[in-house]
Amino acid sequence: MTRALDDWFAAYAAELEAGDRPAILARYHPEGAWMVRKGVPRLLDFAALTERYLGAAWQPPARFAWADLRIELVGSAGALAVGQFVWERANGRRELISYTGLLLRVEEAWKIRLEDENLAEILRPPS
């Protein structure tokens, strides 16, 4: 099962880097998802998630990579992901972001119910 989740997160990373907005949106729970930014939790319903990812404000990364992502099953229908990712913006700024996600099984597919993402550090450009 964890191999399937490793593949799930690898595909999610590829979709983020490709800017595949519909595929990214399809990864979220149909009832919405909790988004935690700077310690503030907000429950976004699926309509708000649709606006977030299909609207003009969200911009995909120029590059995306998971860093030390750990995945643990939580019961038979849940998975916890904890780690970090590197998000490179179009202007070259690279950010290391902490990540905690909770995925739930919905009709045999993993769906994001919670994501907590916070800036850990701004990375220096490679020399």
N, C-alpha and C positions, 0 to 999 in steps of 0.2 A: 504493500500500500504506500509506503514512503517513497518508493521508486516512482509511482504514479504522481505523487505530489511533487517530487523533484522535477519531473517532466512538466507538470502544470506550471510551476514557477519559472522554468526555463522558457516555456511558451509565452507566459505573461511578460517576461523581460523582452522577448523578441517583438511582441506586439507593442510594448511601450516604445522601444527604440524605432520601430517602423511607423509609429504614430497611427496605428490601426484603431481608431476611435471606437467603431462598433464592436470590435473584438474585446477591447478593454472594458467597455460598458457591460458586455455580456458576462463578464467574470463576476459581477456584483450580484448580491442576493436580490431576488425580485421584490422583497419588502423594503429594500433600502440597506444602508450600511452606516455604522457609526464611523465618523471621521474625527480623529483627535489630532489637533495641530496646536503646538505651543501649550499643551496641557489642557486645552479646552475641547471637551467632547460635544459633537453635534450629530444628531441622527438625521441623515439625508434620505428622504424617500426616493423611490426609483426615478420619479420625474425630476427631482433635483440632481440626481446622479447623471441623468440624461443631459440636462442643461450643462452640467459641469464638463462632461467629456465630449459632447457634440457641439458645444458652444465655442465661440471664438476665444474666450479667456484662457482656456487650458492649452498649453503648448507642450508637445512631446519633447523628450530629451534628444539631444544630438547623439548621445551615447548613454547607455544604461547597463549596469552590471551589479548583480547581487554580491555581497561580501559577507562571508561567514554566516550564511542563512542556515538556521537550525529549524527542523520541522518535527513536531511531536503530535501523535494522534491523541485526541481527547474524546474518549468514548468511541462509539462506532460511527458517529456522524459528524465529528468535528476534528479540526486540525489547527494547531497553534504554530505560527511561524514567527521566529525571533531572529533578528540579525541587523544587517545594514545594507545599504546600496549606495552606489556612486551614480549621481545624476549629473551629466554634463550638459550645460545649456548651450544654445546656439552661439553665444558670445565667447565660449571657451571656459567659462567659470565652472569649476568642478566642486560638487558638494557631496560630503559624506552624510547620509541621512540614516538615523536609527529607524528600525521598522519592527512593528509588532502587528501581526494579522491573525484574525480568527476566520477560518473557513468552515462552512457548514455544507453538508450534502443536501442537495435539492434535486430530486428526480435523477439520481445517480451522477450528478455533476457537482464539483466543488464550486461554491460561491462565497465571495468575500462578504462577511457580515460586520467586520471591524478592521480598520487600519489606523494605526497610530504611527505617524511619521514626523520626525523632528530633526532639525539640522544638528548634526554632531560637530562638524567642522567644515570649513572651506579649505579645499585642498590646493596646494601649490601646483602650478602647471608642471608637467614633467620636464626635466632639464636634459 
